[in-house]
Amino acid sequence: MHTPTFAVAPSFLGTTVAASQADLCIAGVPLDIGVTNRPGARFAPLAIRHASRMLTDGVNPSGWIDPMRLSFADVGDFAIALGDIRESLRLIEEQASAYPHLLTLGGEHTVTLPLLRALTKRTGPVGLIHFDAHIDTWPDNFGQVYGHGSVFYHAIEEGLIEPTRMIQIGIRSPVQKEVWDWTAGRGATILSAEAVHESTPQAIAEAIRRVAGTGPVYLSFDIDALDPSQAPGTGTPEIGGLFTWQALAIMKRLAGLDFVGMDVVEVSPAYDVAEITSLAAATLAWQYLCLLAETKS
């Protein structure tokens, strides 16, 4: 008998698969002590799992892809060190190292750094597809070494990503010219939200494919890449962003890339309206599973 959405198990998409039997694992990382504006992303993993129940009563009509053909498990939330960002990053890296392929529900964007540290021990440096309103390559985070604004500065400096295979989509926040120039000077491709609006999903997807190439690639989606009208529940909203249909249309056209992990970050449920931000995050994660299922089929 089909379970109604409101009664689906509280894991992501209601999965009950054991981690030992899964090809991919889903983990929450409730960290938000490195944010520079509104806190609250520690509550996102729970909210995203809750919203994901809306996606369990059918398959993806775009290509009729069923993500449930994948073997994936929800392993719960990673432990953090409350109030200690360095120790939290160490703990996240240690826990992430146990899983070859992770879909991670943040938490703030800083969680991407330890996830990449763990991943690249197996893969070597990876390409990066980065949806965001912010460039996130500031050399420090308002005076502290680690935080959600400096994550990709450290990832580049540590050799975790290949900046010439790095593309940022939706950038539009205020930024110092020297930070922008440093990022572009390392070889990263930066696409503003305006450039996305003036283009088409197909053209943006083709640009992503050209930059990402054929090697392993990681997808990091900061929910504030979306316009606040589409995703108000985030800590650092910026007007003029992508609409959910654009983000999904771009993602749908990325099948076949060698994805080795994804995170969805910066959902802050306390500022959400009618769960639309959490549902957007859950749907983006669901679309990632669909991409993997499509490639596998």
N, C-alpha and C positions, 0 to 999 in steps of 0.2 A: 504494500500500500504506500502511495506517495506521501511523504511527510510535508505538511504545509510549511511555508517559509518561516513563520514565526516559531515553529517548533524544531527547526534544524539545530543540530548540535553546535555548541558555541566555538568550535574550531573554525579555521578558514574554510569556507565552502562546506562546512560540516564533515570534513574528512575524518575518518577513523583509522586510516592506514598507520601501521607502526613504522617508526623511522627506519628500522632495520630492513624493511621491505620496500623502501621508497628510493626512487632515483633522484628526487628533489625534496628538500625540506623547507618549510615555512617557519620563520621565527620572528617573534616580536622583540624589539629593543626599546624599552621605555625610558630613554635617556632624554633629558631636556635641560641640563645644567650649563650648556654652552651656548644658549640662545642669547640674542642681543636685543630682543624686543619682548613680545608676549610669550610667557611660558605656557606649558600645558600639553606638549607633545608626548609626555610620558603616558598619557591616557589613550593615545592613538591606536596601539595594537588591538586593544579591546574593542574600540569603536569600529575599526576596519573589519575585524572578524564579524562583529554584529551585523554590519551593513552587507557583508558578503553573502548573507543568507538570501538576499534578493536575486542572486545569480545562480541558484541551485535548481531552478524548475525548468531547465531546457538547455539547449546547446547554442553556440554562437551562430546566428543566422548568416554571418559573413563567412561563407565557405562551409557552413554546417560543421564546424569544428567543435568537438566535444573535449574540453580540457580534462574531463574525468578519465579519459583514456590514458592519461599519464598516471604514474604511481608517485603520489606526493603525500607527505605527512606534515602535520602541524606539531612542532616540537615545543610549543609554548614560548615563554619569554626568557630571554637571556638575563642572567644576574648582572647587576651593576653595583658600583660602590657609591652609595648615596653621598653626593656632595664632592666627590673626588673624580675629576674628569680623566686624569691620567690613569688612575687605577681602573676606572670604568672601561677605558679604551683597551687596556691590557686584558681585562676579563672578557670583553666582547671578542677580541681577537682569539683568545684561547678557546672560547666556546665555539666560535665559527669554524675553527680549524677542524672540527670533528665532522663537518658536512661538506661533501664535494661540490654541491650546487645548492645555493641558498636563494630564496625569495624572502626578503626581509621587510618587515613592517616597522618603520620607525615611529616615534623617536625623531630627534633632530637630525640635521644632515651630517653632523660630526660622526655619526655611527658608520658612515661609508668608509672612513679612513681605516679603522681596524678590520672591517670586512674585506677591504682590498689587501690589507697586510696579510690576512689569513689566506685569501684566495691566491695571491700571486706567489706564494711559496710553492704552489703546485703548478701554476700556469706560466709563471714569468709575467712581465709587464703586459697589460691588456689595453685594448682600445676602450674608449669611454663615450657613451651616448648620455648626455646630461641635459635633462629638461629642468629649467629653473628661471626665475626672474632675476637671480643674482649670479654674479660670476664666480663667487666663492673661492677666489684665489688671492684674497688679501693675505699678506705675510703674517699678520697676527689678527686676533679676534678681539678688538677693542682693548688691547693691552695684555691679553692672555694668549699663550702660545696656541692652544687648541680651542676650537669652537666651530660653530656651523658656517662661519664666513671664511675660514682658512683651510677647509678640508682638502680642496684640490691643489692649493699651494703646496701643502705637505705631500700629497700624493704624487705630484710632479717631482718635487725635490727628492723624494725617497725612491724614485724610479718605479713606482707601482703602476703607472699608466704611461703609455706612449703618447705624448702630447700631439704628435702629428696625426694620431688616430683618435683624437679627442674632438668632439663636436658638442657645442652648447647651444640649446634651442630655447628661445623665449626670453632672452636676456633683455632687461629694460630698466633696472633700478639705477639710481644715482651711483656713480663709481668714479674713483680717481683715475685720471688718464694714465698715470704710471702703472696702475694695477692692470688696466686693460692692455696696455702696451706690453707689459711683462708676459701676460698670458698669450697674446697673439704672437709675441716674439719667440715663445717656446714652440710655436707651430699649431696651436689650437685654432679651430674654426669656430667663430662666434656668430650665431644667427639671432638677430633681435626678434622680439615678438612682432614688430612691425613688418619685418621681412617675411615672417611666416604668414601674416595676414595678406600681404601683397602677392604671395605665391600660392601654390596648391599643395595639398598633402602629398601628391605623387612626386612633385619636384623636390619637396623637403626630404621625403624618404630617399630619393635618388641621391641627394647631397649627403645624407647620412651614410648610405651604402658606400659612396665613393671614399669618404673619410675613414669609415670603420674598416673597410677592406675585408680580407678573408681570415684574419686571425681571431683569437678569442676576444670577446667584447663584453663589457659590463654596462648595464643600463641603470642609471640613477635618476629617479623622477621625484623632484621636489614639487609638492603639490601647489606651491605658489607660482609655478610656471603657468598655472591656470589663472584666468581673470578672477578677481574677488567676487564678481557676480556669479561665477560658477563654483568657486571654492572659497567661501568666506572664512572657514575654520582653519586659519593658519596664523603663524606668529608674525610674519613680515609681509603682509599683502602689498601688492603693487598693481595699480590699475593698468589696463591696456594689454592684458595677457591673453593666452590662448583660451579658446573655448573647448569644452570637453570633446565635442565632435571632432575638432581638429586634432587633438592629441590622439584620440582613438584611431582616426583615419590615417595618421602618420604611422602609428605603431602597427596597424594591420598590414602595412606594406613593407615590413621589415623581416618577414619570414625568410628563413634560410641563413641568416647571420649566425655566427658561432657564439651564441649567448652562453655565458658562464655564470651569470648571476644578475640579480636585480634588487633594488630597494625602492620603496615608496616612503617618503619622509615628509616631516614638517606639518602633518595634520595635527591641529590643535582643537579637539572636540568642543571645548568650552565656548569657542567663538563660532561654532557651526550653526547652521539654520536647517532644521528638518533633516539632518544627517546627510545633506547633499555633498559635503566635502568628503566624509567617510565613504559614501557610496562611490564617489569619483575615484578615490584611492583604491577601493576594493575592485572596481571595474578595471582599472589600469593593471592591477596585479593579475586579475582574471584574464585580461587580454594577453599578458605575458605568457601565462600557461597555455593559452590558445596558440600562440606563436610556436612554442615548443612542441605542442601536440601536432601542429600542422607540419613542422619540419620532420617530426618523427614518422609521420604517416607515409 
